[in-house]
Amino acid sequence: MLVTVAILASLVVIGWLIYRVVRGRPFKAHTLAYAVAIVAGVFTVGYFLSMNIPQLVKILAAIVVGMTLIVLGAYIQRRRQEQQNKS
């Protein structure tokens, strides 16, 4: 069931990207990174919840992975802004 939801969510994100291209909206790198992060997050949650381990461990692992991705994204964004301000 979770794999089906993950596949459908990834198809929705791909459809959204195609819709943006067809409508002629600017397609920037951060939009693609955002879409990839959404798909990766959905598959990560689906993977952890389908494992045969206690529910509490699954929830804690999903929270830790989510926090790590948020911190990594904020770090990369801050570094890019600093580089743009120097230019």
C-alpha positions as CSV (number, residue, x, y, z in Angstrom):
1,M,0.0,0.0,0.0
2,L,2.7,2.5,0.9
3,V,4.7,1.7,-2.2
4,T,1.6,2.5,-4.3
5,V,1.2,5.8,-2.5
6,A,4.9,6.6,-3.0
7,I,4.6,5.8,-6.7
8,L,1.5,7.9,-7.2
9,A,3.0,10.8,-5.3
10,S,6.1,10.7,-7.5
11,L,3.9,10.6,-10.6
12,V,2.0,13.7,-9.3
13,V,5.3,15.6,-8.8
14,I,6.5,14.6,-12.3
15,G,3.2,15.7,-13.7
16,W,3.5,19.0,-11.8
17,L,6.9,19.6,-13.3
18,I,5.6,18.8,-16.8
19,Y,2.7,21.2,-16.3
20,R,5.1,24.0,-15.3
21,V,7.1,23.4,-18.5
22,V,4.0,23.3,-20.7
23,R,2.6,26.5,-19.2
24,G,5.9,28.3,-20.0
25,R,6.8,29.1,-16.4
26,P,10.4,29.6,-15.5
27,F,12.0,26.3,-14.4
28,K,14.7,27.0,-11.9
29,A,17.1,24.5,-10.2
30,H,15.5,25.0,-6.8
31,T,12.1,23.9,-8.1
32,L,13.7,20.6,-9.3
33,A,15.5,20.2,-6.0
34,Y,12.2,20.7,-4.2
35,A,10.5,18.1,-6.3
36,V,13.3,15.6,-5.8
37,A,13.2,16.2,-2.0
38,I,9.5,15.6,-1.9
39,V,9.8,12.3,-3.8
40,A,12.8,11.2,-1.7
41,G,10.9,12.0,1.5
42,V,7.8,10.0,0.4
43,F,9.9,7.0,-0.5
44,T,11.9,7.3,2.7
45,V,8.8,7.3,4.8
46,G,7.3,4.5,2.8
47,Y,10.5,2.5,3.2
48,F,10.7,3.0,7.0
49,L,7.1,2.2,7.6
50,S,7.2,-1.0,5.6
51,M,10.2,-2.4,7.6
52,N,9.6,-5.1,10.1
53,I,10.6,-3.2,13.3
54,P,8.6,-1.7,16.1
55,Q,6.5,1.3,15.3
56,L,8.3,3.7,17.7
57,V,11.6,3.0,16.1
58,K,10.1,3.7,12.7
59,I,8.7,7.0,13.8
60,L,11.9,8.1,15.5
61,A,14.0,7.2,12.4
62,A,11.6,9.1,10.2
63,I,11.9,12.2,12.4
64,V,15.7,12.0,12.5
65,V,15.9,11.6,8.8
66,G,13.5,14.5,8.3
67,M,15.5,16.8,10.7
68,T,18.7,15.9,8.9
69,L,17.3,16.8,5.5
70,I,15.9,20.1,6.8
71,V,19.2,21.1,8.4
72,L,21.1,20.1,5.2
73,G,18.8,22.1,3.0
74,A,19.0,25.1,5.2
75,Y,22.8,24.9,5.3
76,I,23.0,24.6,1.5
77,Q,20.6,27.5,1.0
78,R,22.5,29.8,3.4
79,R,25.8,28.9,1.7
80,R,24.3,29.8,-1.7
81,Q,23.0,33.1,-0.4
82,E,26.4,34.0,1.0
83,Q,28.0,33.2,-2.4
84,Q,25.5,35.3,-4.3
85,N,26.0,38.3,-1.9
86,K,29.8,38.1,-2.5
87,S,29.3,38.3,-6.3
